[in-house]
Amino acid sequence: MPRRQFLAAALGAGLLLAPFSGALAWENEVEALKQRWERINTQQAEGQRRSALKSLASEAEQLTEANAGEAQPLIWYGIIEASYARERSGLGALGSARSARDALERAIELDPQGGNGSAYVTLGALYDRAPGRPIGFGNSETAERMFQRALEIRPEGIDVNYYYAAFLEDEGRRDEAREHAQRAVDGTARKDRQASDEALREEARALLSRL
């Protein structure tokens, strides 16, 4: 094969392979972020989580910037940033909560299933726990709408049933809260979120015991 033709063929093969390799790269990076998030939330002491989540959120944000148009990096940046917001206080926490909300809402525009409902669960918790206007964006109606959407996608999920039960308890809807807390206790942990789902199952048991 003449040299020019060989180079053209090689470049063509490179163009065909590049998107595939890129997809594998970000998928592997998302998986690594997910595993580290699991370890931080289930194994690290409370006083150590804040700095670890701050670093992880920064890495996740960089991944979203390098992979614009991909929903999964955005979902995991949103989940991690929401966890970081929980560990912070004051305006810093609200800033992280807003960043998480914005990332998750962009992800849903790209993937209406929201990563098998995970984006909707986290959005529900954010809208539930953030202060209302004019300080924040908290809104109980929006929170419930997000939880309901997650339940449509994954009705037996431990996470969505636990967070929805906690929301319902705060709303004074104890019978409904009891139903969803029980569904969280009876739910099946996801293979890729085993540790965090089992931790939420224990939280659901504690919630059920006081309802």
Residue, then its C-alpha position, 0 to 999 in steps of 0.5 A: m500500500p502506498r504511504r499516503q494511502f496507508l496514512a489515510a487508512a490509519l487516520g480513518a481507523g483512528l477516527l472510528l476508534a476515537p469515539f469508542s475509546g473516549a466513551l470507555a474512558w469516561e465510563n471508567e472514570v465515572e465508575a471510579l468516582k462512584q466507588r470512591w463516593e461509596r467509600i467516603n459515605t459509608q466508611q469515612a468518619e464524619g469529620q473526614r468526609r467534607s474534604a474528601l467530597k470537596s476533592l471528589a466533586s472537583e474531579a467530577e466537575q472536570l469530567t463533565e467539562a471534558n465530556a459535554g453532552e454526556a448525562q452520566p458524568l453530570i449525574w455523578y457530579g450532581i450526586i457528589e456535589a449534593s453530598y458535599a453540600r450536606e457536609r457544609s454549612g451556610l452559603g457554601a452549602l447552598g452554593s453546592a446545592r445549587s450546583a448539584r441541582d443545575a447539573l442534575e437538571r441538565a442531565i435529565e435534559l440529556d437522559p429523561q430516565g435520569g440514570n435509572g432514577s438516581a438524578y430524580v432522587t437526588l433532586g427530590a432531596l435537594y428541593d426538600r432540604a434547601p431553604g425556600r425563596p428568597i434565600g434558596f430554591g427549596n420547594s416541597e411540591t417540586a420535591e414530591r414531583m421528583f420523588q414521584r418520577a423516581l418511583e415511576i422509574r424504580p418503584e422498589g428502590i431503597d434510596v427513593n423510598y427512604y428519601y421519600a419516606a423522610f420527606l413525607e414524615d416532615e410533611g406530617r403524612r405519617d401513614e404514607a411515610r410508614e409505607h415507603a419506609q417499609r418499602a425501603v427496608d424490603g427493597t433490593a440493594r443495587k449491585d453497584r451501590q451495595a454499601s450505600d443502599e444497605a446504609l439507607r436500609e438501616e436508616a429506613r429501619a430507624l425511621l420506621s421504628r419512630l413512625 
